[in-house]
Amino acid sequence: MAFGQHHVMLLDQEGKVYSLGRHDYGVLGLGENVNSEVHTPTLVEGIVDPSVEIGCGTAVSYAVTKNGDAFSWGMGTNGQVTF
């Protein structure tokens, strides 16, 4: 588990990433057509390979895959979602 200001990211044993909480700034990684709050863990689609690490900032989320690919989403006003 990783905790942001108003969201949570979860990583299961298969390397799938889930999110829940407020969808402010796209921090859940669930696309644009999402309610303002998600109350059940929802799969973050688009990460093809299994993830091995997740993290959260105040309004950002991160995942790193087994192959070393890094993904980030959310508020990027200070460059925190670019690698």
Long-range contacts (C-beta under 8 A, 24 or more apart in sequence): 2-54, 2-55, 2-56, 2-61, 3-56, 4-56, 4-57, 4-58, 4-59, 4-60, 4-61, 4-74, 5-58, 5-59, 7-56, 7-61, 8-56, 9-44, 9-54, 9-55, 9-56, 9-61, 9-63, 10-41, 10-54, 11-51, 11-53, 11-54, 11-63, 14-50, 15-49, 15-50, 15-51, 15-52, 15-65, 15-66, 16-43, 16-50, 16-51, 17-43, 17-44, 17-47, 17-51, 17-54, 17-63, 18-42, 18-43, 18-44, 19-44, 19-61, 24-59, 24-75, 25-59, 25-60, 25-74, 25-75, 26-73, 26-74, 26-75, 27-56, 27-59, 27-60, 27-61, 27-73, 27-74, 27-75, 28-61, 29-61, 29-71, 29-73, 29-74, 46-71, 47-71
